[in-house]
Amino acid sequence: MPKPPLLPTIDWKEVFESGLTYQAWLEGGKHPQNQEKMEAARRELPLGPHVEALLATLPRPVHVVAIAEDWCGDVARHVPVLARLAAGAPNLRARYLHRESRPDVFARFLTNGGESIPKFIFLNDQLVECGNWGPMPAACRELIARGKARGKTGEARGRVSVCYEADPHCQVAVRELLELIDIASTQSI
């Protein structure tokens, strides 16, 4: 059996450093209505005291590369969650990239072969990839996958909308992102 081609190694330090801060990414966007919505969502996202305490005491730095475009509804919903988490965590650093700025990176994080965003790639303090998230919580990704399998993607998107309405403060996304932050910042197995 032939060996699959090896993908080039990603220089995560260079990728991370080429990214924008949340504020610079937001200000450089092309959709002011989504920018206002995202900034309001970031400011208003409730985090419990236990989440804030966890974020304030991460044992090791965590880096997140976020691939996002401000026109996307899932980006408008989930990027503020990452930005809010990072704002409360001295050891959580996020940088934001546009898909076309790093196609070599984005191509590795397709969702069922599709270019879905946002994608958050979690790196530890040594900039080793530890996991990724997106474009939506796991249960919603499953709904979309099942919808695609049945040729009923529109119906699946409707069910995802119902899930979003039932979770107006994105608490499912908060939990899933915290799990990845915990993995990337862990000091033991």
VOGU-3710 file (C-alpha; in Angstrom, 3 decimals, decimal comma):
1> mpkppllpti> 0,000/0,000/0,000  1,478/3,410/-0,913  2,281/5,845/1,844  0,118/8,966/1,977  1,931/12,215/1,241  3,348/13,929/4,288  2,056/17,385/4,986  4,624/20,075/5,656  5,238/20,889/9,294  3,443/23,997/10,527
11> dwkevfesgl> 5,563/26,598/12,262  2,972/27,379/14,937  5,104/30,149/16,446  5,171/31,970/13,120  1,467/31,322/12,518  0,509/32,563/15,987  2,687/35,663/15,724  1,224/36,482/12,295  -2,268/36,596/13,771  -4,158/39,645/14,932
21> tyqawleggk> -5,372/40,510/18,392  -9,140/40,273/18,831  -9,492/44,055/18,715  -7,367/44,427/15,569  -9,228/41,559/13,868  -12,583/43,062/14,836  -11,645/46,561/13,687  -10,299/45,199/10,378  -13,549/43,439/9,535  -15,913/44,326/6,733
31> hpqnqekmea> -19,281/43,815/8,450  -19,945/46,520/11,072  -23,294/45,006/12,100  -21,580/41,739/13,074  -18,703/43,599/14,722  -21,141/45,435/17,006  -22,999/42,194/17,734  -19,760/40,354/18,576  -18,449/43,065/20,845  -21,761/43,233/22,733
41> arrelplgph> -21,810/39,434/23,064  -18,234/39,412/24,391  -18,978/42,099/26,995  -22,240/40,483/28,117  -21,170/36,824/28,205  -21,658/35,615/31,766  -18,889/33,525/33,272  -19,391/32,013/36,698  -16,896/32,624/39,496  -15,539/29,081/39,110
51> veallatlpr> -14,760/29,744/35,417  -13,125/33,072/36,196  -11,027/31,451/38,950  -9,933/28,654/36,610  -8,966/31,121/33,886  -7,067/33,333/36,331  -4,940/30,409/37,532  -4,019/28,457/34,390  -0,811/26,620/35,296  0,809/27,094/31,880
61> pvhvvaiaed> 0,291/29,422/28,932  -2,185/28,373/26,251  -2,137/29,792/22,738  -5,152/29,707/20,439  -5,116/30,345/16,708  -8,618/31,344/15,624  -9,492/31,178/11,942  -12,502/33,426/11,446  -14,285/35,873/9,143  -16,655/38,507/10,500
71> wcgdvarhvp> -19,415/37,790/7,930  -20,128/34,300/9,322  -22,987/33,677/11,757  -21,122/30,936/13,645  -18,134/33,262/13,956  -20,377/36,041/15,276  -21,708/33,606/17,873  -18,506/31,855/18,979  -15,554/34,229/18,540  -16,894/36,446/21,364
81> vlarlaagap> -16,809/33,389/23,637  -13,115/32,833/22,967  -12,415/36,565/23,283  -14,249/36,721/26,636  -12,374/33,689/27,980  -9,030/35,152/26,874  -9,833/38,536/28,436  -10,116/36,880/31,847  -7,027/34,709/31,599  -3,494/36,093/31,767
91> nlrarylhre> -2,156/32,758/30,461  -4,603/32,440/27,531  -3,447/34,158/24,366  -5,525/34,169/21,201  -4,673/35,395/17,715  -7,098/35,669/14,823  -6,452/34,847/11,169  -8,475/35,185/7,998  -8,804/31,964/6,009  -7,077/33,347/2,951
101> srpdvfarfl> -4,101/34,596/4,973  -3,066/31,024/5,836  -4,653/28,498/3,460  -1,925/25,998/4,405  -3,188/26,004/7,983  -6,899/26,241/7,252  -6,820/23,281/4,833  -5,904/21,000/7,746  -8,992/21,917/9,738  -11,879/21,351/7,377
111> tnggesipkf> -15,154/20,063/8,813  -16,365/17,007/6,915  -14,488/18,329/3,891  -16,086/21,782/4,165  -14,522/25,156/4,879  -16,542/25,852/8,011  -15,524/28,564/10,442  -14,623/29,457/13,107  -11,841/27,025/13,857  -9,901/27,381/17,088
121> iflndqlvec> -6,588/25,511/17,294  -5,264/25,044/20,839  -1,509/25,032/21,442  0,364/24,461/24,681  3,178/26,615/26,079  5,622/24,919/23,677  3,265/25,684/20,749  2,398/22,023/20,281  -1,082/21,423/18,889  -3,324/19,901/21,576
131> gnwgpmpaac> -6,766/20,071/19,971  -9,153/22,093/17,887  -12,740/23,267/18,067  -15,341/24,508/15,665  -17,265/25,615/13,860  -19,896/24,895/16,511  -20,396/22,695/19,581  -20,026/18,946/19,110  -23,751/18,124/19,301  -24,479/20,708/16,604
141> reliargkar> -21,672/19,375/14,373  -23,265/15,953/14,729  -26,663/17,328/13,692  -25,117/18,870/10,570  -23,236/15,638/9,749  -26,449/13,608/10,105  -28,316/16,138/7,982  -25,677/15,909/5,253  -25,821/12,112/5,392  -29,573/12,233/4,809
151> gktgeargrv> -29,497/15,029/2,234  -31,359/17,277/4,680  -28,792/19,903/5,566  -31,415/22,658/5,737  -33,432/20,700/8,280  -30,262/20,080/10,302  -29,415/23,797/10,270  -32,908/24,465/11,605  -32,267/22,087/14,488  -28,927/23,804/15,170
161> svcyeadphc> -30,800/27,121/15,366  -33,085/25,604/17,993  -30,012/24,504/19,972  -28,576/28,013/19,741  -31,848/29,545/20,942  -31,860/27,167/23,922  -28,307/28,291/24,843  -28,325/32,091/24,426  -25,153/32,557/26,498  -23,156/29,879/24,637
171> qvavrellel> -22,548/27,837/27,773  -22,035/24,623/25,792  -19,265/26,312/23,795  -17,792/27,701/27,033  -17,621/24,180/28,509  -16,066/22,660/25,379  -13,482/25,448/25,071  -12,604/25,139/28,764  -11,936/21,424/28,243  -9,438/22,226/25,480
181> idiastqsi> -7,862/25,000/27,561  -7,467/22,511/30,397  -5,816/19,972/28,096  -3,384/22,530/26,658  -2,468/23,911/30,079  -2,170/20,589/31,907  0,906/19,767/33,909  0,248/16,040/34,207  -1,547/13,199/32,465
//
